Structure formats: C-alpha cells, structure tokens
C-alpha cells in the first residue's frame, strides 16, 4: 500500500523528539549499509534494497496542484 504525505509526516526523526525537524532517512533493514534503487510506475515510487531488492517503501506521487491539500 503506497505511503502518502500524512504517513511520512508521522515518521519520527532519529532522535525521537516530537518537535525535531531532522530528516527521516529511508533505508533497507535487510542491508543497512546498502544503497537503494528507486522505481517509478503508474503514480507510485517504489524504493528497494540495491542488494536483494526487498521493498523498503512505496510512495504515492501527488498530481499537480494536489500537494499540501491544494
């Protein structure tokens, strides 16, 4: 199931403090040191481990004019 902005906004930063504005990094749990491959198809970005291609996340891409609820 693709993630949306609201899902990503709920993710905690590495320090876990609710007001922290540090970025959240998406990486593979299977091979933490590995890079990632990003594929795009039919409105969904799929991020996979570059070693075993296990899915990390699917992210729905907003249509033009639909970002931030506009």
N, C-alpha and C positions, 0 to 999 in steps of 0.2 A: 504494500500500500504506500503510495507516494507521500512524502512529508510535505507540509505546507509551511508558510511563514510562521504561523502560530505555533506549530510544532517545534520549529527551530528556535523561536524566541523563548520557549520554555526550558531549553537545554541550559544547564549550569556551566559557568566558566570553570577552568581548572581549580581555582581556589575555593569555589563553592559559596562565596559570599553573594547574597541576592542582588546587591547593587553594583557588583563588579561589572565593568564593561570590557573585560578582556575577551578576545575572540575564542570561540569554541572551534577546535580542530577536529575534523572527521578523519579517522584513520582506521586501519584494519585491526581488529582484536586478534586475528589469527597470526599476523606477521606485522607486529607494531613498527618494525624498522623499515618495512617495505613502502614503496610508493603506491600510488593508486592510478587506475585507469578510469576515465570518465566517458560514458557513452550517452548520446542523446538520441531519443527516438520518440516521436509522437507526443511531445509535450512533457517528457519525463527525462531528467538527468539521472543516470544510474552510476554510482560510484562503487568500484570493485577493487579488491586487493590485486596488485600487479603480479603477485606470485601465484596465488591459487584461484584468483578471480571470484572469491567468495564475496557476495554483496555486502556493502557497508551501509549504503543508504540509497533511497530513490527520492528525488526531489521534484515536485511538480513545478513547472515553469509557468509563470503568470502570463496571461495575454496582455498585449499593450494596453495601457490605460487601466489595468486591474491591480496595479501594485499599491499596497497600503490602503486597500479598500476604495480606491478611486475608480 
